[in-house]
Amino acid sequence: MHVLVMGAGVAGVTAAWRLLEDGHEVTVVERQAGAAAETSFANAGLVAPGHAFAWASPKAAKTLIKSLFLKDQPLRFRLSSEPAFWRWSLRFLAQCTSERARRNTRIKHRLCRYSQQALQAVADQTGIAYDGARRGVLYLHRSQATLDRGAANMQILKDAGQALEVVDRERAAAIDPALAPSKDKIAGAIYSPGDESGDACKFTRALAALCAERGARFRYDTTIRALDAAGGRIERVVTDRGDLVADAYMLACGSYSPLLAQTIGEQVAVYPVKGYSLTVPVDGANNPPTVGGIDEDHLCAYVRLGERVRATAVAEFAGYDTSHRPADFRSMLRSLEDLFPSGADYRRPQYWACLRPMTPEGTPILGRGRLANLHYNTGHGHMGWTMACGTARICADLIAGRTPELPLEGLTLR
Ligand SMILES: Cc1cc2nc3c(=O)[nH]c(=O)nc-3n(C[C@H](O)[C@H](O)[C@H](O)COP(=O)(O)OP(=O)(O)OC[C@H]3O[C@@H](n4cnc5c(N)ncnc54)[C@H](O)[C@@H]3O)c2cc1C
């Protein structure tokens, strides 16, 4: 079968790899000049089933409303006149009950665990070098009160079989010795020894190169304008470089998937939630973090990627705007420097902003909608690097007519 994958981010490329493994002919269409040039370019790099919480929760609803009135918050909710924004926000609020939060977290965690194993299998099979580190992740808490709350919240993941340990500041500094000089700034951490980290962009680009070696065609610099359907099937994909035809089509365009789905009259509840990412070189500095983590009180994630340290933060509702100013990075830089004062060369930051393709539930949309030969692989939100190899497997199973290894509950078009 000839499958046309739309989008060469981590979701599209991992799916292309899996489809080639199944013996399909694969074409990938991407508007950028190469793979992983949008959201998969500079994310926090954490592969973190130990943090697979749904964003929508009773607390999130209150935080969203508060953020309307406060400035410089890690969560920046802004009202918009767009109907898509209101549809998404109302659906998000409907997920903010304790019961929905528990259900969504369980489904998300199950997918993240499955996907981590799938990522490890692809990494081991291909030997791709992606600055990977399998040393766990530390979720740091500055005060005893937030540590206690974090410990209570993590119970749902522990009950689902995730190894998680509450550690005091001494043990946190033993796990990551780079924390030793600043350990008095934290009360302790939740340590997830099974979590890991790595550069999603390096991984995706190397995997795209391997896909091309195995015969996949990559059509870069090609923008998809619309999908064209007739008789319950996609007939062709309309691009700025002509029409493309295949037997099956996979939509993996991240935050832009709903705009393309709209051209065939299908509504996909994915909305862009902007995040900011800052990368600094390690050189010259002598004490960079050795284990990835999150400064939970400032909602700032950080990771060591070879000779670089990266921090990411902020969830902002700004539509499709990806612009950024140095001021947007001030608070995450403060958090990083505070924890790792000599962690990297903070005078040479590289700034980036991109859009998390969020669903209200926090779980992606996989498989078919109304049309027989259109498969969704989108809406990976804030955990697409963690989830991509697992969602690739599930989508390939569905295209091949196999029953996926995971139940599809909560993972289909809704
Ligand atoms: C600040 C930040 C930190 C994050 N940290 C983590 C983390 O630590 N761990 C984790 O697991 N996840 C993390 N994520 C989430 C993760 O990065 C995303 O979920 C993931 O990159 C989404 O991948 P994707 O392939 O769906 O989208 P993308 O990478 O955006 O790929 C979609 C592709 O489709 C292409 N495209 C779109 N429209 C068209 C069109 N019309 N025609 C042709 N091509 C088109 C785009 O150019 C793009 O290349 C983070 C995200 C952000 C923003």
The ligand as an ORCA input file, in Angstrom:
! r2SCAN-3c Opt
* xyz 0 1
  C       8.208     24.103     24.961
  C       7.859     22.653     24.695
  C       8.455     21.656     25.462
  C       8.135     20.314     25.236
  N       8.760     19.349     25.966
  C       8.470     18.051     25.760
  C       9.105     17.024     26.520
  O       9.962     17.286     27.372
  N       8.744     15.734     26.307
  C       7.796     15.408     25.388
  O       7.480     14.221     25.278
  N       7.205     16.345     24.617
  C       7.519     17.654     24.786
  N       6.896     18.616     24.044
  C       5.863     18.219     23.089
  C       6.418     17.763     21.760
  O       7.469     18.595     21.331
  C       5.289     17.762     20.708
  O       4.193     17.035     21.195
  C       5.754     17.133     19.418
  O       6.918     17.762     18.935
  C       4.642     17.203     18.367
  O       5.116     16.551     17.231
  P       4.288     16.583     15.887
  O       5.067     15.791     14.903
  O       2.881     16.228     16.159
  O       4.267     18.151     15.471
  P       5.392     19.008     14.744
  O       6.740     18.706     15.242
  O       4.946     20.428     14.791
  O       5.304     18.461     13.262
  C       4.244     18.776     12.397
  C       4.847     19.043     11.030
  O       3.788     19.287     10.111
  C       4.239     20.283      9.215
  N       3.087     20.945      8.639
  C       2.114     21.623      9.276
  N       1.215     22.111      8.407
  C       1.641     21.730      7.171
  C       1.135     21.938      5.870
  N       0.010     22.637      5.635
  N       1.814     21.404      4.829
  C       2.961     20.695      5.027
  N       3.484     20.480      6.254
  C       2.835     20.998      7.317
  C       5.061     21.220     10.088
  O       5.971     21.974      9.312
  C       5.741     20.264     11.040
  O       7.037     19.900     10.623
  C       7.199     19.971     24.241
  C       6.612     20.973     23.461
  C       6.938     22.301     23.682
  C       6.301     23.368     22.839
*
